[in-house]
Amino acid sequence: MENVHLFFHRQQLNRKGTAKGLLVTNRSVSPILLTQRDKAEKVSYEINWEKSLLGESTLFLNAEQDDPSLMRRRLAYCFFNQIGVPAPAASYSFLTINGEPEGIYLSIKNHQLADRTSYLMKTADPRVPLSVFKNEPSPFLYEFLTLIRTAEDDELAERIKMYLDVKLFFLWLIGSACTNQGFYYTFCLNEAGRLHVSPIETRSLAAHGISDEDPLLTKGRTLSSRLLAIPAFRSQYHTLMKNVLNRSFTIERLSPFISEWHHDICQKADDDPFIKKSPLQFEKEQTNILREIEKRQDFLQVHLARL
């Protein structure tokens, strides 16, 4: 677990919500602009560099106050990467502020998406409501939206792959259905010039979760519903989800990550002034996550059989 040290005037941060400061790690010392992301007891932060020798621009330090395991967001990002969907890099850091211990934080960077053309969405609904493109000035997205809104199914099936990496879009949908969390996301252009979707960390800390009224994300006036109305795409989505549920979204595949992170957290938990749990309580949280995976797996398998 990396040690991260921040030095800044707390009064300035409390008054303005932002403060200039210094970030010190075992790799670098950098002047930074610090932004407070929430008003929780254990505060989350956004750190921005004007210039960084390591090429970084933004680092998010999340206290994960709503998750007693400290693992669920990291596991979700890890899972997206495991199934081939580019996602932010997440790791644990132990933070000190002005020399005082602040505790264990989840450090998140969007660096996988650097240097790519991207279009940040203003929603966390992974089905991609068509309204999110309403005021988008990009000619490429305008053509894409016009195709989705006006083309008949046969034309859409033939032309959509000029604009969208359909397989990666479906894997994003599947990852969202499995994790059942709300993530802000961005459309990125891949090397072939086609769009795909990736989860992204943004300045807004919280995003609304996904409703289980539509667990397979097939309904509504959305990009996903248009594609899944076409039998060939629906069949592809079914096959991809079946493979992910059977091979990737399993206790056998994910439990090694959970065990490793649990070990890291327990080693530093006693030094975190905000953690009041015993090692046995963290062990219980590890068990809870594994039970959630198993329950979600069974739930999605039932719905997939009806797709």
Disulfide bonds with the S-S distance in Angstrom:
none
